[in-house]
């Protein structure tokens, strides 16, 4: 079987991150599946895979899509405009799953999983979300294998394999990954510099001191694995958020601060999701999360460093019930 992925890059790596994560997850379970990854930025595609080899995920330039005969199954990412004129040229049925951006608004359930037809093209809307009764999120099988490896080999050994040249005492420290926006980083860097108890791994920002390691760009799998090795993670973007949750470690989501204050709506949506499913287990955490993103970043970052809780409780509920890969199975076995 063959699937065409249509991915256009709007403003960052993670426009392709979700679709690439989905592609390699599907290739794990369906080794005979061929995925033509049509995208408009090969450099980003190569960065996401870097030194990994996925034989059945091949890059194609998105501008050349009309040169090829369409597959009967298409995954169209983030509401890219559908070229019906091109697709109507083929005299067979085509299913097109139209992915929107990750959302937690309850009202989008009115759109999710709805369908319509344009001649022989059936379009199915899908909105990635944590909310119940939707298709939910990607649980990457390579990462699940890695978690099992953590259970077999202790975390320190895996840290030593990843970064073999650190001083021995650094493997025993708490590891904290920092992947946040520059404005946020400027607010918290003094705390990081003065913290002798933890070891910080800083992505996409630059700061030098004995307790700080400036991280290089990691391919998508290695970055997600690294989150599982850290004791706490600060992340930006929704894709990193989902995988920080799946690491079952304490995390903070540094939400992009939009001029129209739309980020405040995201904060409320995420808080409602946590409250509705886990209630008082995370009341203190949600207070830290909200204040970190809205008011005093520095103060609430300190509170987060001191915060402890069992985030694996999330795993025991809805995460194991709704896996996007499982929900796509009906399309892959036709």
C-alpha positions, 0 to 999 in steps of 0.5 A: 500500500502507498500513502501520499503525505502533503506537508507545507512548512509555514514557520518552523520545523514542527509543521513537518514534525507531526507528519514525519512522526506519524510517517515513521510510526506507521512505517514501524507497524506497517513495514510494507507501507510506502509513504511518499512524503511531499514537502516544500522544505527538504532541509527540514525533512533531512534535519528531522531524520538526520542520521536515521534511515527509514527506507519506506519514507521517501521525500518528494518536492511538494511543487512536483506533486502533479507529476505523479499519479495520486495514491488512493490514500492521502494525508493532507496536513494542517488544512493545506488547500486541496487541489481538487482539479488535480485529484479529479483527473484520476478515475478511482476513489481517493480518501483524503484525511485532512489534518488540522493543528492540535487543539483542545477547544471542545467545539472542534469536536463538531468538525472532527471526523466529519466527512464530505465528498467531491466527486470520487474524493472523500475528505475526512477531517481530523483534529489532533487533540487530547480530548476524549472521543477524538483520534487523539495523538501519536504514541511513537512505537520507537519511543515505547521501545526506548522506554522498555530499554530504560527499564532494562538498562538503568537511566545513568547507563543510557545517559553515558551512552548518549553523552559519554564525555561528561564528568562522572558526577554529572550523571548523578545530577538531575537533568533538566532540558530547556527548549523555550522561547528566547524571551522566556529564557532571558527571564530564567537564565540567572536562576539556571546560572546559580543552580548548582544542584541541577544540570541544564541542557539548553536548546536553541539558546546559548549560555555557558557555565559549569552546570550548562550544556548547550545542545546541538540539534537532535533528530526528532527521535533522539530529542524525544528519547532525550526527554525521557532521560531528563528528570524535567522538561521545559518545551515549546510547540504542541508536538514537544508538549505531547511527547513531554507528557508521554515521557511521564516526567514533570514538564512545563509548556512554554506557550507562544505569546500571541499579540491577540492573547490567543495563548491565554485560551490555550492555557485555559483549555489545557488546564481544563483538560487536566482538571477534568481528567485528573482533578486535584492531583495537579492543582498546584502544578496548574497554578505553576503552569498558568503563572509561568506563562502569564505573570512572573516567569522567574518565580514560577520557574523556581517553583517548578524546579521544586515541584514533584509529582507522579506524572505517570498517573496520566498514563493510567487513564486515557492515553492508553485508550486512544492512539492515533495509529490504532484509529488509522488502522481501518484506512490502512487495511482496505 
